[in-house]
Amino acid sequence: MMRAVMYVAAALTVMGLAFWAYQENYRTQQSISQVRRLHAQIGDAHERLGMLRAEWAYLNRPDRLIDLAEINFDRLGLLPLSPEAFGEIETIVYPLPDILPITNPIDINSIPPSDEEDPL
């Protein structure tokens, strides 16, 4: 009798473990396919980023920008870039912060004030 219960318990345990392993395998396969989709999306994003960088470099060519500045000079007033147009960092004047008025002064003497005569 006891042996039969042990066989049934062992069989149920094996079936439970098999069911658990099947579910874990299914979740693992879903995770792997999700990771593959994410890798594909990352690859597409890198490809788009490379294309955008190439377009940005093409649109910011110095000869093109000079032509645009000359064409739109009347409207924008942009001058062509030259080395003389750049200054040095030491020549920049930064505004000083506003000094706020002192409204509650605090006396910080080392001798406490006394109303009576000095005992010394």
MOWO-V853178 format. One line per field, one symbol per residue. burial: # if it has 16 or more other ideal C-beta (glycine too) atoms within 10 Angstrom, else .. A space follows every 10 residues. Layout:
burial: ???
This chain:
burial: .......... .......... .......... .......... .......... .......... .......... .......... .......... .......... .......... ..........
